[in-house]
Amino acid sequence: MTKLLILITGMPGSGKSVVADVFRKKGVRIVSMGDIVRDLLKKEHEKGSRISLTDFSVKLRERHGEDIIAKLTSKAIEQYPDKIIVVDGVRSLVEVEVFREKYDVKILAVHAPPQERFKRLRERKRRDDPKTFEEFKHRDLNELALGVGNVIALADIMIVNYKKSLTEFIQEIENVLKEEVGI
């Protein structure tokens, strides 16, 4: 039986990590494309390096092809026997096609408006999160240039994360998982 990959996509701050956490709590393995890029960034750059994760991933794609991160993620997935695996952080249709070559795929997109996403990013305070709205817009444009908008547009499942409490958002995710994935 072929594995089912649930590919989570969305703009930064949309709520992808919350969706992944709901899957994780249900016992589903999560493979984060961002973690794979972070690990490569740590190996290739000194700790004090100021290159952003997004800029580094763009450079990786320029050097090794648009599908490099998906190929590395697919290689990581091969080691797991799970029937359902969530891949967090899909950015392009090229990446989706890499996964479709080997697995059954469903794309789950999470959407939230820019002002709300910027507020969330400022609150979570990751080192590479934008400090100003101008930096945020630049990051969004980089994400869109990678093709994330196309993946969102062609998603099999869409969850809108706006004007909801965290509890309401989690309940909606759980309802979607039950209806669309059967878990």
C-alpha positions in Angstrom: 0.0 0.0 0.0 1.3 3.4 -0.9 1.8 6.0 1.8 -0.5 8.9 2.0 1.3 12.2 2.3 -0.6 15.2 3.6 1.3 18.2 2.3 0.8 21.3 4.5 1.3 24.6 2.8 0.5 28.3 3.6 2.2 31.6 4.0 4.4 32.2 7.1 2.3 32.8 10.2 -0.9 31.2 8.7 -1.1 28.4 11.3 0.7 25.5 9.6 2.5 24.6 12.8 -0.8 24.4 14.7 -2.1 22.0 12.0 1.0 19.9 12.3 0.7 19.8 16.1 -2.9 18.5 15.8 -1.7 15.7 13.5 1.2 15.0 15.9 -1.2 14.7 18.8 -3.2 12.1 16.8 0.0 10.0 16.4 0.8 11.0 12.8 4.5 11.5 12.0 5.5 15.0 10.9 8.4 15.7 8.5 9.2 19.4 8.4 10.8 20.7 5.2 11.9 23.7 7.2 13.8 21.5 9.7 15.6 19.9 6.8 16.6 23.3 5.5 17.6 24.5 9.1 19.8 21.4 9.5 21.6 22.2 6.2 21.9 25.8 7.1 23.6 24.8 10.4 26.0 22.5 8.6 26.9 25.1 5.9 27.1 28.3 7.9 28.6 29.5 11.1 26.3 30.0 14.1 26.5 33.8 13.8 25.5 33.8 10.1 22.7 36.3 9.3 21.3 34.5 6.3 17.6 33.9 6.6 16.1 30.5 6.2 14.1 31.7 3.2 17.2 33.2 1.5 19.2 30.0 2.2 16.4 27.8 0.8 16.4 30.0 -2.4 20.2 29.6 -2.7 19.8 25.8 -2.3 17.2 25.7 -5.0 19.4 27.8 -7.3 22.4 25.5 -6.8 20.7 22.1 -6.8 17.4 22.6 -8.6 13.9 23.6 -7.5 13.2 20.1 -6.3 16.2 19.6 -4.0 14.4 20.1 -0.7 11.5 17.8 -1.7 14.0 15.2 -2.7 15.8 15.4 0.6 12.5 15.3 2.4 11.4 12.2 0.3 14.6 10.5 1.3 13.9 11.2 5.0 10.3 9.9 4.6 11.6 6.5 3.2 12.9 5.5 6.6 9.5 5.6 8.2 7.0 2.7 7.9 4.0 5.0 8.7 1.0 4.8 6.3 0.2 8.5 6.7 2.9 11.1 7.0 2.5 14.9 7.1 5.0 17.0 5.3 5.1 20.5 6.7 6.2 23.4 4.5 5.6 22.6 0.8 6.5 25.7 -1.3 6.1 24.8 -4.9 4.3 22.6 -7.4 7.7 21.1 -8.4 7.9 19.9 -4.8 4.4 18.5 -5.0 5.3 16.5 -8.1 8.4 15.0 -6.4 6.1 13.6 -3.8 3.4 12.5 -6.2 6.0 10.4 -8.1 6.2 8.0 -5.1 3.2 8.6 -2.8 -0.5 9.4 -2.7 -0.8 13.1 -1.9 -3.3 15.5 -0.5 -2.5 19.2 -0.2 -3.8 21.0 2.9 -3.5 24.8 2.7 -3.9 27.1 5.7 -4.8 30.7 4.9 -4.8 33.9 7.0 -4.6 37.6 6.0 -1.3 39.4 6.0 -1.8 41.7 9.0 -2.9 38.7 11.2 0.1 36.7 10.0 2.5 39.5 10.7 1.1 39.9 14.2 1.6 36.2 14.8 5.2 36.2 13.5 6.1 39.1 15.8 4.6 37.2 18.8 6.4 33.9 18.2 9.7 35.7 18.0 11.8 33.2 16.0 15.2 34.4 15.1 14.5 34.7 11.4 11.0 36.2 11.7 10.6 39.7 10.3 10.9 42.6 12.6 9.1 45.2 10.4 6.1 45.0 8.1 8.5 45.8 5.2 10.6 42.8 6.0 7.4 40.8 6.3 6.3 41.9 2.8 9.7 41.0 1.4 9.5 37.5 2.9 6.0 37.0 1.5 7.2 38.0 -1.9 10.1 35.5 -1.7 7.6 32.8 -0.7 5.3 33.7 -3.5 8.3 33.7 -6.0 9.0 30.1 -4.9 5.5 29.2 -5.9 3.6 28.7 -2.6 0.6 30.7 -4.0 0.2 28.0 -6.8 0.2 25.2 -4.2 -2.3 27.0 -2.0 -4.6 27.6 -5.1 -4.5 23.9 -6.0 -5.0 22.6 -2.5 -7.4 19.7 -1.9 -8.3 21.0 1.5 -8.4 24.7 2.7 -8.6 25.9 6.3 -9.0 29.6 6.9 -7.4 30.7 10.2 -8.9 34.1 10.8 -11.1 35.6 13.6 -11.0 32.3 15.5 -9.7 31.5 18.9 -7.0 28.8 19.0 -9.6 26.4 20.4 -11.9 27.1 17.5 -9.1 26.7 15.0 -8.0 23.4 16.5 -11.6 22.1 16.5 -11.9 23.0 12.8 -8.6 21.2 12.1 -9.9 18.1 13.9 -13.2 18.2 12.0 -11.3 18.4 8.7 -9.0 15.5 9.6 -12.0 13.4 10.4 -13.9 14.3 7.2 -11.0 14.4 4.8 -8.4 12.0 6.1 -10.4 9.7 8.4 -8.3 10.3 11.5 
